Amino acid sequence: MTFSGEKFYSVGDHLEEHSYDEEYQRSAVGRFYYACYWKCRIILKKRPIGD
């Protein structure tokens, strides 16, 4: 089963809105971080650094 990196953002968004407890907010930040990582990974595969 493959996992779309874009799903990390929607999971983070859900966690952020679900509760303002610290553990939910920290988990949301982690999912947003990985969403950015996956987006950058896709961009850099298309155009490597140095080109």
N, C-alpha and C positions, 0 to 999 in steps of 0.2 A: 504494500500500500504506500503510495507516495503522498507527501504532505506539502501543500502549497504554502510557501512562506508568507503569502498575503493573509492567510488565516490567523497568523500570530497577531496581526493588528486587530482583527475583530474579537479575538479572545481577550486581548488587553483592554479593549474598549468595554467589553462585557464586565470584566473584573473591576474596572475603574468605576463603572456605574452601579455595580452590585452592592458595594459596601464601602464606607470610608474608613474601615478598620485598616490598620497599618499593614497587616499581612496581605490583604487584597490589593492595596495600593502598590506595595512592593512587587507583587506578582505581576500586576499590570505593567509596571515599568519594565520588568524583565521581558514581557511579551512584546512591548513596543521596541525595545532594544533589538530583539531578534527580527522583528519586522523590518527595521532599518537595515540590519545586516543582510537579510535576504534581498532587499531592494538593491543595495549597493553591489551585492554579488552578481545579480543579473546585469546591472549596468556595466560592471567591469568585465564581464565575460564578453559583452558586445564590443567594448572599447577598452583594451588593457591600458594600464598606466604607462605613460611614456610615448603613446602614439599621438 
